[in-house]
Amino acid sequence: MRIGVTTFINATTSMTANGRVAIAKSFYKRYAFVLNIAMKQQFQAAGATDAQINEVASAGATLYSSIKTSADLNQMADAFVQYHTSIKSQLKVTLSSYAATIETVDTSINEAASAKAILNTSLNGTILLDAIINAYVTFFNSVKTSTQVALVGASSAQVNAASQILILANMN
């Protein structure tokens, strides 16, 4: 779904601003809905409590609501930034023994020459499906490897869930 949104955003640069925002809202609301379901499942796999999963669900609902009321693409981007912050906080609570490590991994994902920077550069303006897919696969593999290396001592279920959570939270 995220690949479709990226392709759309890059392909509609000549569309009127209002039309682009309206269609982007439609795509991003669907994406937020699916993302919320995926995040809840990953937090369950990580061993989150019901209260923590409810916080994740609340963050997803806030993301959806923020997208729905956004007036432009920048407000939608800001909604995803807030969502990322909420999800990262809940991951640090869920895997409290690894909170500092999670912060370090997330910071490295978002540095200037990071996996996310490379992803954003790779996606900038392209509508070539192969290029978009390759950019996401490279990002996925980079974040997964970084998380696996960093979470020494965590169970495989926790490592896998944390990897997926950090990938999903940082794809925007």
Backbone torsions as a table, in degrees:
resi	resn	phi	psi	omega
1	MET	NA	-41.7	-178.9
2	ARG	-62.7	-35.7	179.2
3	ILE	-63.5	-40.6	177.7
4	GLY	-63.6	-40.2	178.9
5	VAL	-64.1	-45.4	179.9
6	THR	-60.8	-45.8	179.3
7	THR	-60.1	-44.4	179.5
8	PHE	-60.1	-50.8	-176.9
9	ILE	-58.6	-42.7	-179.3
10	ASN	-71.4	-28.9	-176.4
11	ALA	-85.6	-13.6	-173.5
12	THR	-108.8	24.8	-177.4
13	THR	-62.6	-24.8	-179.5
14	SER	-91.7	-2.0	-179.9
15	MET	-74.2	156.8	176.4
16	THR	-61.1	149.9	-177.2
17	ALA	-58.6	-44.4	-178.7
18	ASN	-64.5	-41.8	178.6
19	GLY	-65.1	-41.7	179.9
20	ARG	-64.2	-43.4	179.2
21	VAL	-64.5	-43.1	-179.2
22	ALA	-61.7	-44.7	-179.8
23	ILE	-71.6	-39.4	177.5
24	ALA	-60.7	-41.3	177.2
25	LYS	-57.3	-45.4	-179.6
26	SER	-59.9	-48.3	178.6
27	PHE	-62.8	-49.3	-175.4
28	TYR	-67.2	-32.6	175.8
29	LYS	-64.7	-42.6	176.5
30	ARG	-62.9	-43.5	179.2
31	TYR	-61.8	-43.5	179.3
32	ALA	-61.7	-39.2	179.0
33	PHE	-62.3	-49.6	-179.4
34	VAL	-66.8	-40.6	178.8
35	LEU	-60.1	-40.8	179.5
36	ASN	-61.5	-43.4	178.6
37	ILE	-63.5	-46.5	-179.4
38	ALA	-62.4	-42.0	-179.7
39	MET	-64.0	-44.0	179.2
40	LYS	-60.0	-41.8	179.0
41	GLN	-64.0	-41.5	-179.7
42	GLN	-68.7	-37.1	177.1
43	PHE	-67.1	-37.4	174.5
44	GLN	-60.9	-43.9	179.4
45	ALA	-63.9	-29.9	179.6
46	ALA	-78.7	-9.9	179.4
47	GLY	94.7	21.4	179.9
48	ALA	-65.2	150.0	175.5
49	THR	-76.5	168.1	176.9
50	ASP	-59.9	-38.8	179.4
51	ALA	-63.5	-40.4	178.8
52	GLN	-67.7	-40.4	177.9
53	ILE	-65.1	-36.7	175.9
54	ASN	-63.8	-36.7	176.8
55	GLU	-65.3	-39.8	177.1
56	VAL	-63.4	-44.3	178.3
57	ALA	-62.0	-39.6	178.1
58	SER	-64.3	-41.0	177.1
59	ALA	-62.0	-40.0	177.9
60	GLY	-65.3	-40.6	178.4
61	ALA	-65.6	-39.0	177.5
62	THR	-65.0	-41.4	177.1
63	LEU	-58.6	-49.5	-179.5
64	TYR	-58.3	-47.5	-179.0
65	SER	-63.0	-41.6	179.6
66	SER	-64.5	-39.9	177.5
67	ILE	-64.4	-43.8	-177.9
68	LYS	-58.9	-36.0	-176.9
69	THR	-98.0	4.1	-179.1
70	SER	-67.0	140.7	177.9
71	ALA	-95.7	-16.7	-179.8
72	ASP	-155.3	175.3	-177.7
73	LEU	-65.5	-31.5	178.6
74	ASN	-64.6	-39.5	177.5
75	GLN	-65.9	-35.2	176.0
76	MET	-66.0	-42.0	177.7
77	ALA	-62.1	-41.6	177.9
78	ASP	-62.3	-36.4	178.6
79	ALA	-62.6	-39.7	178.1
80	PHE	-69.2	-33.5	176.4
81	VAL	-63.7	-45.1	178.2
82	GLN	-63.6	-39.5	178.1
83	TYR	-62.0	-46.0	178.2
84	HIS	-55.4	-46.5	-179.6
85	THR	-60.7	-44.2	179.7
86	SER	-64.5	-43.7	-178.7
87	ILE	-66.3	-43.7	178.9
88	LYS	-60.7	-41.8	178.4
89	SER	-60.8	-43.7	179.8
90	GLN	-68.5	-35.0	176.9
91	LEU	-64.7	-39.0	178.4
92	LYS	-67.3	-30.8	175.7
93	VAL	-74.0	-45.1	-178.0
94	THR	-62.4	-44.1	179.2
95	LEU	-111.0	59.6	-171.4
96	SER	-57.4	-31.8	178.3
97	SER	-64.9	-19.3	-176.4
98	TYR	-116.6	18.9	-175.2
99	ALA	-57.6	-46.2	-179.6
100	ALA	-65.1	-38.9	179.2
101	THR	-65.8	-41.7	178.2
102	ILE	-61.6	-42.9	177.9
103	GLU	-60.7	-43.5	179.7
104	THR	-63.4	-45.7	179.7
105	VAL	-63.0	-45.4	-179.1
106	ASP	-63.6	-40.6	177.5
107	THR	-61.5	-43.2	-179.9
108	SER	-66.1	-32.5	177.2
109	ILE	-63.6	-32.0	-173.0
110	ASN	-103.5	7.6	178.6
111	GLU	-70.2	170.0	-175.7
112	ALA	-58.3	-40.4	-178.1
113	ALA	-110.2	40.5	-172.3
114	SER	-97.0	179.3	176.6
115	ALA	-58.8	-39.6	-178.9
116	LYS	-70.0	-39.2	177.8
117	ALA	-63.2	-41.7	177.9
118	ILE	-65.0	-41.2	177.0
119	LEU	-59.0	-50.6	-177.7
120	ASN	-62.0	-40.6	177.9
121	THR	-64.4	-42.2	-179.3
122	SER	-64.9	-32.5	-176.7
123	LEU	-87.1	-16.7	-172.4
124	ASN	-57.5	104.4	173.7
125	GLY	80.2	-6.5	-176.8
126	THR	-82.2	144.0	173.4
127	ILE	-119.6	9.9	178.6
128	LEU	-79.1	115.4	-175.0
129	LEU	-57.5	-42.9	179.5
130	ASP	-59.9	-42.7	-179.7
131	ALA	-64.9	-40.5	179.7
132	ILE	-66.7	-45.8	179.2
133	ILE	-62.2	-45.6	179.3
134	ASN	-61.2	-38.7	178.9
135	ALA	-63.2	-44.0	179.0
136	TYR	-68.3	-38.6	178.6
137	VAL	-64.1	-43.3	178.2
138	THR	-62.0	-44.2	178.0
139	PHE	-61.0	-49.0	-180.0
140	PHE	-55.0	-50.9	-177.7
141	ASN	-64.1	-38.9	179.9
142	SER	-65.1	-47.9	-179.8
143	VAL	-66.3	-42.0	179.6
144	LYS	-60.6	-46.7	-180.0
145	THR	-63.6	-45.1	179.2
146	SER	-59.4	-42.4	-179.5
147	THR	-68.1	-44.0	179.8
148	GLN	-61.7	-41.6	-179.7
149	VAL	-67.8	-38.0	-174.1
150	ALA	-78.2	-35.7	-173.7
151	LEU	-88.1	57.4	179.0
152	VAL	-66.7	128.7	178.6
153	GLY	97.5	-15.2	177.4
154	ALA	-77.5	155.5	177.6
155	SER	-67.8	159.9	179.5
156	SER	-62.4	-35.1	177.6
157	ALA	-63.9	-42.1	178.8
158	GLN	-65.8	-43.2	-179.8
159	VAL	-63.7	-46.1	179.5
160	ASN	-62.7	-44.3	179.9
161	ALA	-66.0	-44.4	179.3
162	ALA	-61.3	-39.9	177.4
163	SER	-59.7	-49.1	-179.2
164	GLN	-63.5	-41.2	-179.6
165	ILE	-63.1	-46.4	-179.6
166	LEU	-67.3	-35.1	176.2
167	ILE	-63.7	-52.3	-177.4
168	LEU	-63.8	-39.4	-177.6
169	ALA	-71.2	-22.1	-175.3
170	ASN	-107.4	3.9	-177.1
171	MET	-75.5	-7.3	-176.8
172	ASN	-106.3	NA	NA
